[in-house]
Amino acid sequence: MKENVASMIVFLLLLFLNIRLLKGQSPPGKPFIFKCRSPEKETFTCWWRPGADGGLPTNYTLTYHKEGETITHECPDYKTGGPNSCYFSKKHTSIWTIYIITVNATNQMGSSVSDPRYVDVTYIVEPDPPVNLTLEVKHPEDRKPYLWVKWLPPTLVDVRSGWLTLQYEIRLKPEKAAEWETHFAGQQTQFKILSLYPGQKYLVQVRCKPDHGFWSVWSPESSIQIPNDFTMKDITVWIFVAVLSTIICLIMVWAVALKGYSMVTCIFPPVPGPKIKGFDTHLLEKGKSEELLSAFGCQDFPPTADCEDLLVEFLEVDDSEDQQLMPAHSKEHSGPGMKPTDLDPDNDSGRGSCDSPSLLSEKCEEPQANPSTFHTPEVIEQPEKPKANVTHTWDPQTISLVGKMPYLSVNGSKSSTWPLLQPGQHNTNSPYHNIADMCKLATSLDKIDKDALQSSKTTEAAGEEKATKQREVESSHSKAEQDTGWLLPKEKPPFISPKPLDYVEIHKVNKDGALSLLLKQKENGDQTGKAGTPETSKEYAKVSRVMDNNILVLVQDPGAQNVALFEESTKEAPPSPSQNQAEKDLSSFSTAPSDCRLQQGGLDYLDPACFMHSLH
Amino acid sequence: PLKTWSHQAGSLLLLLVSNLLLCKSTASLPICPSGAVNCQVSLRDLFDRAVILSHHIHKLSSEMFNEFDKRYTQGRGFITKAINSCHTSSLSTPEDKEQAQQIHHEDLLNMVLRVLRSWNDPLYHLVTEVRGMQEAPDAILSKAIEIEEQNRRLLEGMEKIVGQVHPGIKENEIYSVWSGLPSLQMADEDARLFAFYNLLHCLRRDSHKIDNYLKLLKCRIIYDSNC
């Protein structure tokens, strides 16, 4: 009994297990017909996708019926199209007819039917790709070579009878290129490609499309190597052309670099800056004094021998306050203003005159030995000490006006520096000087003079020392140096003496522009100053040294007599800081750089510009 | 269209002399009874033009159907009802290539004529009815208008071809009568839409048929089945 119960229980258990296993199976899922295609509009194939098979082997059947018929057919061929397919042969294919196709999936548990698919073969035509793709490079005479592409329609398609009309498309690319180049070929089965890169390997593909259907897939690639077209001769020609053009480019660049500035100025002329009428700074800088002055309508400068009479000018400077300056007139002085009133009203550019009321009052009223009371524009010369026969040489270079009052240094007061007139400020005609500047200087000088007088009444130096300003006008055609010659006033306080003042007379101006100064023998001075006997006059042509700033010590050429005098005077000077300074300067100047010496016509000139540079 | 065809006929005399010299090897055509050489040339032109027209008509019809379906009847399964509902199905036209190749070219030409004639009336009404639709779709309407015009032209050309290929014999003008007009004018929107759908579906099919037949005929007649 118990054994039976046990076996019963086992049996039941096994039964339960079997039942459970059986419950895991299910009828198949619904299949789905996903594609039907006809390659030539004479046959077609449908493919389906099976649903879940439910764990059991499933049988699929395809059934269909046609439009206008009631008979249901089954798929004639399950094999040709592959798994899960149905192939309809010619016999079973009708065009312009709707097929209603369904697929049955059956398994042990059950079956399921797919949704019917309505298929009209007319609209599902998709041919195979074309076949026999051949490539050939043709080299016709007198023409560029081209690629000739040929192919044949797919084998199944009947084009001859006109049942299907195909249109073709080819594409090609160089092997390494990324993009295809597509060409529509129409209904022809050949194509010529003209634009090719020589030496490249090309890949070509072709596909086709029926008149009312789908494009086929691309055919397999065909490749061809394009022969290199360029002959050695062509390459040589191109290399030659490249080299030639490179050379031309380099030449052009070089020419532009050299002449670039002039070309640029030719195209874009520089905008002229404001100019004083008739005055050209560039000429001034270049030392073309003649041209510069000619712009003003000046006479030649330096004055020739004819102008000697012009230069007989001198100033009498007296330490007495009462004494007036008596400007000497040159006879043939042409040009503006010997006197303030004679100023040429038209030629007033930049040139002040003592006519100006303010200046006039200041200068003309002060009878002090104001060396700056200049009426004669030619040369302002300071009467020197008895020994101060100074000849200065015109250094016909740039105009500059610098002067200094040596005795100021004695007083400890600051030596005033004559305002440095820039070349640009000299808009006067040669040989006229800038009266206004002169007057200003005169006024400043006056003040200084007054101070000096006040401080040291004992000294009569007030009138003695004058800063001589020398203006030098550009006269010569010589270019180059912008030397400034200085007329010396250098005298220092040591030179102050109670002696009566001496006058230095401008004797003449040499042709080479050297001023010859004469020590005035008489009180009245030699007015005309015609070429006096040179023997009696001492020519001061040598610059011994430069004192302070901008003061040249001119020395009589033949002898060192005056030099000695000067030097003594220097030593006598009461020491003062500035004096020491001046000594230092002198000492430094005495060893003036030899290169500052200029040789010109037997006369030694020191280029003050050198000193200037060393000073400043 | 009428002018074009008459111009063609008028040029026959002009071409006569030149064609005598130029025409050499062409497909020997038994279809020009008078034996005039110019017959072939003009026939070729006629066929070329006919094929161009038929191809164009089918292309337009296909586009029109697709647009209509997409816009109005997509997913509504109208196709299931449009089975065997074309009025021209009574015309026994060949259903595959073998049948078409077996039929004689004259009969095939006649079939083309019959189908073309059968569509005169429906196309005319299609235009008027599409115009009357609310929100008349411009694309569909313009295509309908053009199809109607081209169809008329094609019909004329085909009659000329038949006159050349088969002169003298004038067959009865057989065609299928279309009676779908009331359906197009139905009040029921769904029924009306289906009527349109059906009409366009049939138009697409028949235009394809005509195109296919004419291409077959052209290759057979002009190129001796060697297209």
Interface residues (C-beta under 8 A of the other chain):
Chain A: K41 E42 E67 G68 K90 T93 S94 I95 W96 T97 I98 I100 P116 Y118 D120 T122 D158 V159 R160 S161 G162 W163 T165 D211 H212
Chain B: H55 H58 K59 S62 I79 T80 I83 N84 S89 T93 E95 D96 K97 E98 A100 Q101 R205 H208 K209 D211 N212 K215 L216 L217 K218 C219 R220 S225 N226 C227
